[in-house]
Amino acid sequence: MTGNLREFTDANFQDEVLHSTEPVLVDFWAPWCGPCRMLMPTVEQLANEYAGKVKVGKVNTDDNQGTAASYGITSIPTVMLFKNGQLVDKVVGAPPKQHFINMLDKAIA
């Protein structure tokens, strides 16, 4: 992963996401998923623009099936926003960047 974008796995999800003191945006994706690849530049931009305010990372659903299954991920990309260990927002698909900006601004307000 590049810059401020993190990689979340079955092994680190609890520590990195559920125990985080800052909001966490999690992109569930897979390398073979076209819409996931289209969303990747947006997620990378958000990771840099919200550095220090929101943790942003990706979960490869092929490699981390336990985490994906525990959150009922059946369609990708699915992007979830966690705050204080709780799921507070979720979007399936690849909406425009402004949608994520609205989600994140609400979470840190």
Secondary structure, DSSP 8 states (H G I E B T S, - for coil): --TTEEE--TTTHIIIIIT-SS-EEEEEE-TT-HHHHHHHHHHHHHHHHTTTT-EEEEEETTT-HHHHHHTT--SSSEEEEEETTEEEEEEES---HHHHHHHHHHHH-
